[in-house]
């Protein structure tokens, strides 16, 4: 079972799963313990295919402050990254933004932000929540282990 849960249908670990064994039999002459080792991952994967799974992506809450002249460029970059922005605020010549952004598209944002703002941008992030991946996001990866 652990191997099937480590890779799921799309190659990502499956969490929040409840498995209930409804029926099973053992026969002294016709059943070998390895039968269950082989059948269990096959049954789990079959269940995933029949019931479906939802792939979730982590989102970060962010606060961003940049000089006002870089605001348009930074906001465009955030929108391309699939960020959701609150209304921008201008204070003392700086554009301040808050919102949420996917971790997958923001991994290199600190470096890009430094380049875009000549080191004058300030970014802070914290984990926000998980949500279902949009259908246009290719979120499959190669499985780590092979299912027997």
N, C-alpha and C positions, 0 to 999 in steps of 0.2 A: 503494500500500500504506500509506503513512503516514496518510492520511486515515481509512482503515478501522480502523487500529489506534488512532487517537486517540479514536474514539467507540465502538467495539465495538457490541454489541447493545443495551446499556443506557445508552449515552452516556458511559461512562467509558473511560479509556485501557486498552488491553489490553497486558499485560506477560507475560513468561515464555511466549513463543510460539515454536514452531519450525515453519517452513513448508518443505515439500519439494515441489519441482515434479516430478511423476511423468511427465507427458507434455505435449508441446506441439509444435506444428508451425508453420512459417512458409512461406507460398507467395508467391512474388514477385508474382503477379497478383491474388491474392485476399486478401492480408493487408496491413494497414496498421499501423504502430507504435501508433497510437491504439487499435487493437483491444485491445491488452494493457493500456493505461491504463484502459479501461472494464471489461475482463473481470476484472482482478486484484482490485479491491475487491469486485466481485460474488462472486467465488469465495471470498474470505476470509469475507465475511458469510455465505455459504451454509455454509461450514465451521463457523462459530460456531454457526449454527442446528442443524446436524446433530450436532455433537459436544458442544455445550453449553459454557458458560463458568461460572466461579465468581467471584463478586464478593467481594472481601476487604475487611474493614474494619480500620483500625489500632486497636490497644488501647494504653492507657497503664498503666504500673504506678504506683500512687499510694501515698503515705503521708499520713495525715491525723491531725491532733491537734486536738481541740476540748475545751472545758470539758465535764465529765461531764453537766451538765444539758441540753446540746444534743445528746447522743449519739443518742437515739431519733429525733429529727427529721432529723439528718444521715444516719443509717443508712437511714431510709425513703427519703430523697432519692436515695441511692446505689443502692438496689434498684430504684427507678423508672427510673433511668438505665441499667439492665441491667448494673450492676457486679457483679463477683464478689468477695466479701469473705472475708478470713481472719478468724479468731477475734479479736474485739476484746480489747484489754488496757487496764486502768485503772491509771494511774500518777500519783500526786500530784494526784488530782482531775481528771485529763484522760483522755479516751477516745482511744486510739490505734488506728487502723485501717490495714490494708494490703490491697491487692488490685489488680484490674485493672478498667478501665472503657473503654468505647468512646469514641473521640475525638468522634464525631458527637453524643453526648448530653452531653458534658462541656465544651463550648466556653465556656459562660457560668458554669460552676461556681465559679470564683474570686469572681465578683461575688455570686452567690447565697450562697456560703459566708460572705462578709463580712456580708451582710445577716442571715443566719440566726443567726450567732454574735456579732453586734455587734462584728465585727472581731477576735475572739479565736481564730479558727480558723487553723490552719497547714496548708497543702497543698503537697506537692511531687510532681511527676510526671516520669516518663521514658518514652520509647518502650519498649513491651514486645514486641509481635509483631503479626502479622496473623492474622486468622482469617476463615472464611467468614461472610458476613452471614447472619443468621437469616432464614428465609422471610417472617416477618411485617414485616420492615423494607422499606419502599418505597425502593429505592435507585436508581431510574431518574431520569435527568435528560435534558433536551433535548440533542440532538446539536449539536456546535459547527459541524461542516462537513457539507455534503450530499455523499453519495456519488453520483457520476455514474451 
